[in-house]
Amino acid sequence: MFGKAGLGGLMQQAQKMQENMKKAQAELAQTEVLGQAGNGLVKVTATCNHVVHKIDINQELIAQASDDKEMLEDLILAAIQDAYDKAEDLTSSRMSQFTAGLPAGMGDFFK
């Protein structure tokens, strides 16, 4: 099916694709996204590999939520989830460029 040169060339392309994917994954690990909840009253900064770097809670919300700890906790969780969702979307978008045009299931080969 493949000649010696053809198979070798295919393997070189696969190796190059894998190197590029690792480089993209390293870049994504440093890329930050901003998640928000409560119309921006709670903001979470996280990387695309789900490391939370910062949580910012608006001072007015803290004053209002002094009697409602559960609401504040829910807003923090929602902001974290928003950040994680944005990280997943960005990661999927970035990594899909490497698997575009491959037959179904072949993208898993390069992970």
Short mmCIF file of the C-alpha atoms (twelve columns), coordinates in Angstrom:
data_MODEL
# 
_entry.id   MODEL 
# 
loop_
_atom_site.group_PDB 
_atom_site.id 
_atom_site.type_symbol 
_atom_site.label_atom_id 
_atom_site.label_alt_id 
_atom_site.label_comp_id 
_atom_site.label_asym_id 
_atom_site.label_seq_id 
_atom_site.Cartn_x 
_atom_site.Cartn_y 
_atom_site.Cartn_z 
_atom_site.pdbx_PDB_model_num 
ATOM 1   C CA . MET A 1   0.000   0.000  0.000  1 
ATOM 2   C CA . PHE A 2   2.760   2.449  0.946  1 
ATOM 3   C CA . GLY A 3   6.196   2.388  -0.569 1 
ATOM 4   C CA . LYS A 4   9.187   2.618  1.760  1 
ATOM 5   C CA . ALA A 5   9.534   6.343  1.105  1 
ATOM 6   C CA . GLY A 6   5.791   6.867  1.390  1 
ATOM 7   C CA . LEU A 7   5.523   5.174  4.770  1 
ATOM 8   C CA . GLY A 8   8.621   6.975  6.051  1 
ATOM 9   C CA . GLY A 9   7.218   10.298 4.895  1 
ATOM 10  C CA . LEU A 10  3.906   9.536  6.554  1 
ATOM 11  C CA . MET A 11  5.668   8.683  9.820  1 
ATOM 12  C CA . GLN A 12  7.665   11.935 9.639  1 
ATOM 13  C CA . GLN A 13  4.456   13.900 9.123  1 
ATOM 14  C CA . ALA A 14  2.832   12.128 12.069 1 
ATOM 15  C CA . GLN A 15  5.844   12.849 14.275 1 
ATOM 16  C CA . LYS A 16  5.849   16.521 13.235 1 
ATOM 17  C CA . MET A 17  2.100   16.755 13.950 1 
ATOM 18  C CA . GLN A 18  2.633   15.224 17.383 1 
ATOM 19  C CA . GLU A 19  5.439   17.713 18.153 1 
ATOM 20  C CA . ASN A 20  3.223   20.613 17.083 1 
ATOM 21  C CA . MET A 21  0.377   19.318 19.251 1 
ATOM 22  C CA . LYS A 22  2.665   19.098 22.288 1 
ATOM 23  C CA . LYS A 23  3.806   22.660 21.670 1 
ATOM 24  C CA . ALA A 24  0.187   23.830 21.402 1 
ATOM 25  C CA . GLN A 25  -0.693  21.995 24.632 1 
ATOM 26  C CA . ALA A 26  2.192   23.718 26.423 1 
ATOM 27  C CA . GLU A 27  1.013   27.105 25.132 1 
ATOM 28  C CA . LEU A 28  -2.552  26.360 26.235 1 
ATOM 29  C CA . ALA A 29  -1.302  25.444 29.713 1 
ATOM 30  C CA . GLN A 30  -0.084  29.059 29.986 1 
ATOM 31  C CA . THR A 31  -3.117  30.655 28.314 1 
ATOM 32  C CA . GLU A 32  -5.558  32.267 30.729 1 
ATOM 33  C CA . VAL A 33  -9.325  32.574 30.388 1 
ATOM 34  C CA . LEU A 34  -11.760 34.671 32.412 1 
ATOM 35  C CA . GLY A 35  -14.913 33.128 33.834 1 
ATOM 36  C CA . GLN A 36  -17.670 35.290 35.277 1 
ATOM 37  C CA . ALA A 37  -20.913 34.966 37.221 1 
ATOM 38  C CA . GLY A 38  -23.480 37.393 38.594 1 
ATOM 39  C CA . ASN A 39  -22.981 39.878 35.742 1 
ATOM 40  C CA . GLY A 40  -19.251 40.062 36.476 1 
ATOM 41  C CA . LEU A 41  -19.569 40.384 40.243 1 
ATOM 42  C CA . VAL A 42  -17.456 37.222 40.576 1 
ATOM 43  C CA . LYS A 43  -14.539 36.672 38.192 1 
ATOM 44  C CA . VAL A 44  -12.188 33.710 37.978 1 
ATOM 45  C CA . THR A 45  -8.955  33.636 36.024 1 
ATOM 46  C CA . ALA A 46  -7.766  30.131 35.111 1 
ATOM 47  C CA . THR A 47  -5.478  28.478 32.592 1 
ATOM 48  C CA . CYS A 48  -6.662  26.132 29.867 1 
ATOM 49  C CA . ASN A 49  -5.389  23.209 31.942 1 
ATOM 50  C CA . HIS A 50  -7.751  24.207 34.773 1 
ATOM 51  C CA . VAL A 51  -5.384  25.908 37.179 1 
ATOM 52  C CA . VAL A 52  -7.187  28.764 38.930 1 
ATOM 53  C CA . HIS A 53  -4.907  31.789 39.314 1 
ATOM 54  C CA . LYS A 54  -7.261  34.397 40.696 1 
ATOM 55  C CA . ILE A 55  -10.740 34.873 42.129 1 
ATOM 56  C CA . ASP A 56  -12.114 38.413 42.244 1 
ATOM 57  C CA . ILE A 57  -15.303 39.115 44.211 1 
ATOM 58  C CA . ASN A 58  -16.824 42.568 43.928 1 
ATOM 59  C CA . GLN A 59  -16.822 44.364 47.269 1 
ATOM 60  C CA . GLU A 60  -20.525 45.271 46.947 1 
ATOM 61  C CA . LEU A 61  -21.370 41.593 46.542 1 
ATOM 62  C CA . ILE A 62  -19.447 40.742 49.692 1 
ATOM 63  C CA . ALA A 63  -21.462 43.323 51.619 1 
ATOM 64  C CA . GLN A 64  -24.755 42.057 50.155 1 
ATOM 65  C CA . ALA A 65  -23.884 38.390 50.614 1 
ATOM 66  C CA . SER A 66  -22.876 38.647 54.260 1 
ATOM 67  C CA . ASP A 67  -26.171 36.978 55.145 1 
ATOM 68  C CA . ASP A 68  -26.218 34.597 52.170 1 
ATOM 69  C CA . LYS A 69  -23.069 32.480 52.182 1 
ATOM 70  C CA . GLU A 70  -24.684 29.854 49.936 1 
ATOM 71  C CA . MET A 71  -25.420 32.391 47.177 1 
ATOM 72  C CA . LEU A 72  -21.799 33.579 47.237 1 
ATOM 73  C CA . GLU A 73  -20.530 29.998 47.058 1 
ATOM 74  C CA . ASP A 74  -22.856 29.296 44.108 1 
ATOM 75  C CA . LEU A 75  -21.592 32.372 42.245 1 
ATOM 76  C CA . ILE A 76  -17.973 31.344 42.819 1 
ATOM 77  C CA . LEU A 77  -18.686 27.844 41.509 1 
ATOM 78  C CA . ALA A 78  -20.521 29.253 38.501 1 
ATOM 79  C CA . ALA A 79  -17.586 31.548 37.664 1 
ATOM 80  C CA . ILE A 80  -15.140 28.639 37.958 1 
ATOM 81  C CA . GLN A 81  -17.332 26.505 35.697 1 
ATOM 82  C CA . ASP A 82  -17.569 29.363 33.183 1 
ATOM 83  C CA . ALA A 83  -13.770 29.624 33.129 1 
ATOM 84  C CA . TYR A 84  -13.427 25.859 32.662 1 
ATOM 85  C CA . ASP A 85  -16.004 25.869 29.846 1 
ATOM 86  C CA . LYS A 86  -14.132 28.670 28.074 1 
ATOM 87  C CA . ALA A 87  -10.845 26.801 28.553 1 
ATOM 88  C CA . GLU A 88  -12.338 23.634 27.056 1 
ATOM 89  C CA . ASP A 89  -13.759 25.549 24.079 1 
ATOM 90  C CA . LEU A 90  -10.422 27.240 23.408 1 
ATOM 91  C CA . THR A 91  -8.525  23.970 23.776 1 
ATOM 92  C CA . SER A 92  -10.903 22.090 21.465 1 
ATOM 93  C CA . SER A 93  -10.732 24.845 18.888 1 
ATOM 94  C CA . ARG A 94  -6.938  24.949 18.967 1 
ATOM 95  C CA . MET A 95  -6.413  21.191 18.917 1 
ATOM 96  C CA . SER A 96  -8.995  20.543 16.183 1 
ATOM 97  C CA . GLN A 97  -6.696  22.185 13.659 1 
ATOM 98  C CA . PHE A 98  -4.367  19.201 14.033 1 
ATOM 99  C CA . THR A 99  -7.006  16.555 13.454 1 
ATOM 100 C CA . ALA A 100 -8.989  18.296 10.714 1 
ATOM 101 C CA . GLY A 101 -9.182  16.084 7.659  1 
ATOM 102 C CA . LEU A 102 -8.159  12.888 9.454  1 
ATOM 103 C CA . PRO A 103 -10.449 9.868  9.228  1 
ATOM 104 C CA . ALA A 104 -12.774 9.373  12.211 1 
ATOM 105 C CA . GLY A 105 -10.892 8.049  15.231 1 
ATOM 106 C CA . MET A 106 -7.431  8.902  13.891 1 
ATOM 107 C CA . GLY A 107 -7.220  12.063 16.024 1 
ATOM 108 C CA . ASP A 108 -6.954  9.862  19.144 1 
ATOM 109 C CA . PHE A 109 -3.753  8.359  17.737 1 
ATOM 110 C CA . PHE A 110 -1.931  11.652 18.243 1 
ATOM 111 C CA . LYS A 111 -2.913  12.310 21.866 1 
# 
